[in-house]
C-alpha cells in the first residue's frame, strides 16, 4: 500500500497556520483521501510541561526546552494510539501544525543550532516530512494578528524575538534546501489566495510520487 504523506506547516505566531491547515484538510478529504490533522506541541504530558514554559509560568533553559520538544516529537511519531507513523503506514496523510523546523528557528536562537538540528534530524524515530509549507508573513502583520486574537502573549511572542526567529527560519531553510522539500508561501494575502497556492503545492506533491 502507498504510504501517507507527512505535510508540515510552519510560520511565525499569527501567520495563519490554523486557518490554512483546516482548509487543506477539507480539500484532501474532498478528494476522498484519508487524512488527519495534528499539531506540536502535542497534548501529551510533555506537551503540558512545554506549554507551561511557553506561557512563562516555569522558566526553562533553551537546551532543556529543545530536549522537551524533541521528546514530545518522538512521542508524536511513535505513540501507539495516534502516532504519526502508524497513520502514514496505513496510507493516511498527516497534516501537522509545526514540527522540527520550529525547534530550529525558536530554540535555535538561544541554544546551539547545530545541536538542535542534530538531535532531531539524527533521530530515526522522527519521520522526515514529505513537504514543509512555510507561511511567510512580515513581523508587523503577525504582531497585529496576535494582538487581535489573544489576551496573553507567550515567551516568544514579541516583535524583537519574532524578527530573530524569522531570520533563523530562512537560515535553516537555506541549510536544508538540498535535503528537504520546503516551500515558502507569501501569506500576506487573502485566505483564498494563500489556500490556492497551498493546494497547488499539495497537488504537485501527489503527482510527483504517483
Ligand atoms: P502555536 O502554533 O502558536 O500553538 P498555539 O496556537 O496553540 O499557541 O505553537 C506554540 C508555540 O510553540 C509557538 O510559539 C512556537 C513554539 N514552538 C517551539 O518553540 N519549538 C517547537 O519545536 C515547536 C513545535 C513549537
Boltz pocket constraint, residues with backbone or C-beta under 6 A from the ligand:
constraints:
  - pocket:
      binder: B
      contacts: [[A, 13], [A, 40], [A, 41], [A, 54], [A, 69], [A, 97], [A, 98], [A, 99], [A, 100], [A, 101], [A, 102], [A, 103], [A, 104], [A, 106], [A, 107], [A, 154], [A, 156]]
      max_distance: 6.0
